[in-house]
Amino acid sequence: MIKKAFLLFYILFIFGFIQKTAAQSSINVPLNKYGIPVVSSEDTYLAQIAEDSSQEMILLPMHLPGFIMDLRYATRNNFMDERMYPSSVHYTFLRLPAARALEKVRETLLSKGLGLKIFDAYRPYATTEKFWEKIHDERYVANPAKASGHNKGISIDLTLIDLKTNRALDMGTGFDNFTDTAHADFTALPAHVLQNRRFLKEIMESNGFKQLETEWWHFTFQSMISYDALNLSFKTLKKLALKNPIPQ
């Protein structure tokens, strides 16, 4: 029995390792001043998705409709108190596997009369650098030396809405609240708020996302695929997304 269990573990380990290795991009991406690869070239991005379709950034909500967009960094209603994205940006992106997982979340919520409001998803790497200049606290903003899941197209900030009213469910704090009250494990809140947070976490994590401990709204898709940070403009990614069909 022990030998069989060990053999099964070994097979699963090797299979996982092969999957991960096969998913690694062979495209040479220059390292930035922190020594991490950042894709700043349209040609490099196109080469990566030509090699591996899971690298493609999917346009939300055009390719995957049904989400309410409230992109705070395209407004001044954010912790930076300034527009970090062009005001014309009313869309965002996720890598293909993360987008498909989010669609499953949306389908499940529909049956319950609920939907999703998206505050942020893809974030150009240069924006993360600006965030770090203002707040040197890795609990709330990513260190550019490590890059953010937002830069890689696998993190998303969102909340639940009631589809009848289009109003967000009460989560106890708003978006970009840098206090303990916004932490996922904070419990000194009304029962209905804790229930709403718990439900959001459960439905996201059951579809492959992982919640950030310090932000109830922040989730990162868990994948064995290696993604580089991107520093491509929203305009460029939109142009490419409209030109290319979604891989089946």
Disulfide bonds with the S-S distance in Angstrom:
none
